[in-house]
Amino acid sequence: MSGNFTFTFLLEPNSGIPLYRQLMDQLRLELFSGRLPAGTMLPSVRQLAHELSINPMTVSKAYSRLHEEGAVERVAGLGMRVPESPDREWQNRLRHELLPRLQESVDLAREAGLSRSQLLSLLEPLLEDLDHE
């Protein structure tokens, strides 16, 4: 078993987005960014549910859906982990989810009258973490 899980979830119960979906979205971003490297074991359903004070079925649903997508793999007797070789279809799906969000940000910047260089200067601090990995 390699890799320790060191991510803190930020759930917003009143956001209107189901908690399992919030878990999935946050895990997808961590997986896609590489901050959860191959071999990292995810916390058990019970452990994560306890830490977040939510129903274990919520965590189980999120994990099951991520498994169906190919984002995580089930390891008999151990739980879920980040696969050694990511599912290409899953990565493509995630890119397709990310691109509209990026386009939305570009459109908002355009509406606000920002130039390309102004938008890039806003993004730069957000992207610094990527350079340090």
Secondary structure, DSSP 8 states (H G I E B T S, - for coil): ------------TTSSS-HHHHHHHHHHHHHHHTSS-TT-B---HHHHHHHHTS-HHHHHHHHHHHHHHTSSEEETTTEEE--SS--HHHHHHHHHHHHHHHHHHHHHHHHTT--HHHHHHHHHHHHHHHHT-
